[in-house]
Amino acid sequence: MRSSDACIYRLSTQWRFHAPLHAVWNAIADADCWPLWWPGVQSVTLAPGDAQGLGALRRYTCRGALPLHLSFVARVTRMEAPHLIEGQACGDLEGMGRCLLTREQDQTSVRFDWQVRTPGFWLNRLAPLLHPLLRWNHDRLMQAGGRGLERYLEHDTAPHSLKKEST
């Protein structure tokens, strides 16, 4: 792996719930409430965006299994309720993120895709060594989010089950 490649992360996570599409959408679209159900995520709204949430600007601080905090600001650049949220991130992570929700049979599927890079000097300097560890940390954070959302949805609707895949 070249040093410059080690600074780029293409991350995908898939969650599946036996829950209504709109219930899952409402929980994900309301990012200010993520800290209620997503361990390791804190969110502060800097600007709410329009009535549909387009243009919303939020600062996130995330901590996974490693004692490492990453902070970034994300602006919602595209929102098509109840299926798609896209955003642009800058800070400790820079790039694009996408969250796509679909409904198949009795399951709501949520797919997160990130194409980001780490602009920080120390992360990039150590990237060839840290890249696998940072991917693992991301996967642990996303697994915690899936489990947290499952529990959160159980309080609002009928029982659900979650299947999580991460690559």
C-alpha positions as CSV (number, residue, x, y, z in Angstrom):
1,M,0.0,0.0,0.0
2,R,1.4,3.4,-1.0
3,S,1.6,6.0,1.7
4,S,-0.9,8.3,-0.2
5,D,-3.4,5.4,-0.6
6,A,-3.2,4.7,3.2
7,C,-4.8,8.1,3.9
8,I,-7.9,7.3,1.8
9,Y,-10.7,5.3,3.2
10,R,-13.6,3.7,1.3
11,L,-15.9,2.4,4.0
12,S,-19.2,0.7,3.6
13,T,-21.6,-0.6,6.3
14,Q,-24.9,-2.3,5.9
15,W,-27.6,-2.5,8.6
16,R,-30.9,-4.5,8.2
17,F,-33.9,-4.0,10.4
18,H,-37.3,-5.6,10.7
19,A,-38.7,-2.1,11.2
20,P,-40.8,0.3,9.0
21,L,-38.8,2.4,6.6
22,H,-40.1,5.7,8.0
23,A,-39.2,4.8,11.6
24,V,-35.6,4.0,10.5
25,W,-35.5,7.1,8.3
26,N,-36.8,9.4,11.1
27,A,-34.1,8.1,13.5
28,I,-31.3,8.5,11.0
29,A,-32.4,11.9,9.6
30,D,-32.6,13.3,13.1
31,A,-28.8,13.4,13.6
32,D,-29.1,15.6,16.7
33,C,-30.5,12.6,18.5
34,W,-27.8,10.1,17.5
35,P,-26.0,10.4,20.8
36,L,-29.2,9.0,22.4
37,W,-28.8,5.7,20.6
38,W,-25.3,5.6,19.0
39,P,-22.5,5.0,21.5
40,G,-19.4,6.9,20.5
41,V,-21.1,9.7,18.6
42,Q,-21.7,13.2,19.8
43,S,-23.4,15.8,17.6
44,V,-23.8,19.5,17.9
45,T,-26.0,21.3,15.3
46,L,-24.4,24.4,14.0
47,A,-27.1,25.3,11.4
48,P,-30.4,23.4,10.9
49,G,-30.7,23.7,7.1
50,D,-34.0,24.1,5.3
51,A,-37.4,22.6,6.2
52,Q,-36.3,19.2,4.7
53,G,-32.8,19.4,6.3
54,L,-30.9,20.3,3.2
55,G,-27.9,22.4,4.0
56,A,-27.8,21.3,7.6
57,L,-24.4,21.7,9.1
58,R,-23.3,19.6,12.1
59,R,-20.1,19.0,14.0
60,Y,-19.6,15.3,15.0
61,T,-17.1,13.9,17.4
62,C,-16.7,10.2,17.2
63,R,-14.9,7.7,19.3
64,G,-14.8,4.0,18.5
65,A,-13.0,1.2,20.3
66,L,-9.7,3.0,20.2
67,P,-8.9,6.0,22.5
68,L,-9.0,8.2,19.4
69,H,-11.5,11.1,18.9
70,L,-12.2,12.3,15.3
71,S,-14.1,15.5,14.8
72,F,-15.5,16.7,11.5
73,V,-18.2,19.0,10.2
74,A,-20.6,17.7,7.7
75,R,-23.0,19.6,5.5
76,V,-26.1,17.8,4.0
77,T,-25.8,18.3,0.3
78,R,-28.7,16.1,-0.9
79,M,-31.7,14.7,0.9
80,E,-34.5,12.7,-0.7
81,A,-36.8,11.5,2.1
82,P,-37.1,8.7,3.1
83,H,-34.3,7.2,1.1
84,L,-31.2,9.2,0.7
85,I,-28.9,11.6,2.6
86,E,-25.6,12.7,1.2
87,G,-23.1,15.1,2.8
88,Q,-19.6,16.6,2.5
89,A,-17.3,16.3,5.5
90,C,-14.3,18.4,6.5
91,G,-12.1,18.3,9.6
92,D,-10.3,15.2,10.8
93,L,-12.1,13.5,7.9
94,E,-12.6,15.1,4.5
95,G,-14.8,13.7,1.7
96,M,-18.2,12.4,1.0
97,G,-20.7,10.3,2.8
98,R,-23.9,8.7,1.7
99,C,-26.7,7.0,3.6
100,L,-29.2,5.0,1.5
101,L,-32.4,3.4,2.8
102,T,-34.4,0.7,0.9
103,R,-37.2,-1.6,1.8
104,E,-37.2,-5.2,0.7
105,Q,-39.8,-7.7,1.8
106,D,-40.1,-7.1,5.6
107,Q,-36.7,-5.4,6.1
108,T,-35.4,-1.9,6.0
109,S,-31.8,-1.8,4.7
110,V,-29.5,1.0,5.6
111,R,-26.2,1.4,3.7
112,F,-23.5,3.9,4.7
113,D,-20.8,4.7,2.2
114,W,-17.9,7.0,3.0
115,Q,-15.1,8.1,0.7
116,V,-12.8,10.1,3.0
117,R,-9.3,10.9,3.7
118,T,-7.4,11.9,6.8
119,P,-5.8,15.3,6.4
120,G,-4.0,15.3,9.8
121,F,-0.3,15.1,9.8
122,W,0.2,12.4,12.5
123,L,-2.6,10.2,11.1
124,N,-1.2,10.4,7.6
125,R,2.4,9.9,8.7
126,L,1.4,6.7,10.5
127,A,-1.3,5.7,7.9
128,P,0.5,2.7,6.4
129,L,0.6,1.1,9.9
130,L,-2.7,2.5,11.2
131,H,-4.9,2.0,8.1
132,P,-6.2,-1.6,9.1
133,L,-6.6,-0.5,12.7
134,L,-8.6,2.6,11.8
135,R,-10.9,0.5,9.5
136,W,-11.4,-1.9,12.4
137,N,-12.2,1.0,14.7
138,H,-14.7,2.3,12.2
139,D,-16.4,-1.1,11.9
140,R,-16.7,-1.3,15.7
141,L,-18.3,2.2,15.8
142,M,-20.8,1.3,13.1
143,Q,-21.7,-2.0,14.8
144,A,-22.4,-0.1,18.0
145,G,-24.6,2.3,16.0
146,G,-26.6,-0.6,14.5
147,R,-27.2,-2.2,17.8
148,G,-28.1,1.2,19.4
149,L,-30.5,2.0,16.6
150,E,-32.1,-1.4,17.0
151,R,-32.7,-0.8,20.7
152,Y,-34.0,2.7,20.0
153,L,-36.4,1.4,17.4
154,E,-37.7,-1.3,19.7
155,H,-38.9,1.4,22.1
156,D,-40.9,3.1,19.4
157,T,-42.3,0.2,17.3
158,A,-42.8,-3.6,17.3
159,P,-39.8,-5.9,18.0
160,H,-37.0,-5.8,15.4
161,S,-33.9,-7.8,14.6
162,L,-30.7,-6.5,13.1
163,K,-28.3,-8.0,10.8
164,K,-25.1,-6.0,10.3
165,E,-22.5,-6.4,7.5
166,S,-19.4,-4.2,7.2
167,T,-16.7,-4.1,4.6
